[in-house]
Structure formats: C-alpha cells, structure tokens
C-alpha cells in the first residue's frame, strides 16, 4: 500500500495570522479554496506516494535530522505571493523566514540521502500555503490584496519535525501526523 507523505513542521495559527487570514478570505471570497487553520504547515520534503517499506527508513532519517539541530526555532511569516501567473494563479502563500528552518531542511536532506532517498534538489523556498485558486482567470494582483503583511507575522517557536500523511476525505484533505520528533532531542 502506498501513502502520500511529506516531512514538515506545523505552524500554529496565532491571533494575528487568523485576523489577517479572515481579511483575505473576505476580499477573495469564493475564488480560493482555503486551507483549514489546523492544516497549516511548512513542508521540508515532499515524498509523494510512498511504499510502506520505505516508511521506517524515512522515520529513522527524520529522527536523526531532528536530533541534529540545536532545538526549537523561531519562525516568522513574511511576504505573500502566488504560484502561477498573476492572471492564472494556482496557490496563495506566505513566505517562511527562519535560519533554523534552513538548517533543519539541510539536515533532513542529508539524513535522507544517507538513508538512500533522493531528496528534492531544487532550492528550498519555505512557504505556508493559505489557499488554492479555483479554475479560471481571476485577474489577481497582490498589490490590491488587503493588509499585505509588510512586517512579518511572528509564530510560536517550532518544536517538532513531523512526518505527515495527506488523507483525502469528504471535507477535503487532512494532514495526519504519523510520527513526530522533538527538535534537538
């Protein structure tokens, strides 16, 4: 059996992030399928459809990566952006800022290579997905988006590295936490 997996860190929705997200929801309304607040995360490595026999090796690698960093890390969410063109955007996101996150990503990639997994070679661009645009042109401009965060939104420190599983259900996708490891532990 295959599981749709990824490694990442959970992002706690602060009051400030919830307030801004509500403003953006009102402004963009039904043009976007919004990510539920309990599903907020930053992906470190996407594994995709993964055979069961790989899971113990991935878990061992992630445990090593979590131990290799110094401990919990600060996180701030900054500049907003879209993937896709401004006329046909696909994903609405906030960039994640953290030297610790970059270090954790490097440790995850190193541990995965040692376990025999070929991690994504593209440059790491941490981002928090807020929503996915529905099909069709929307003539979207970030300049007209309300309350664009010039100053970063500070989040509670990240405490854990998590192996998530994407599970589709009647209410959409949920990200179940299959396993977790305390950073620096």
RALIN-V133114 format. One record per helix or strand of 2 or more residues. SS is the DSSP state (h for helix, s for strand). FROM is the first residue (numbers start at 1). TO is the last residue. If there is no record, write none. Layout:
{{SS/FROM/TO} {SS/FROM/TO}}
//
This chain:
{{s/2/10} {h/15/31} {s/32/34} {h/37/39} {s/41/51} {h/52/68} {s/73/84} {s/89/97} {h/99/114} {s/127/133} {h/142/144} {s/153/158} {s/160/169} {s/172/182}}
//
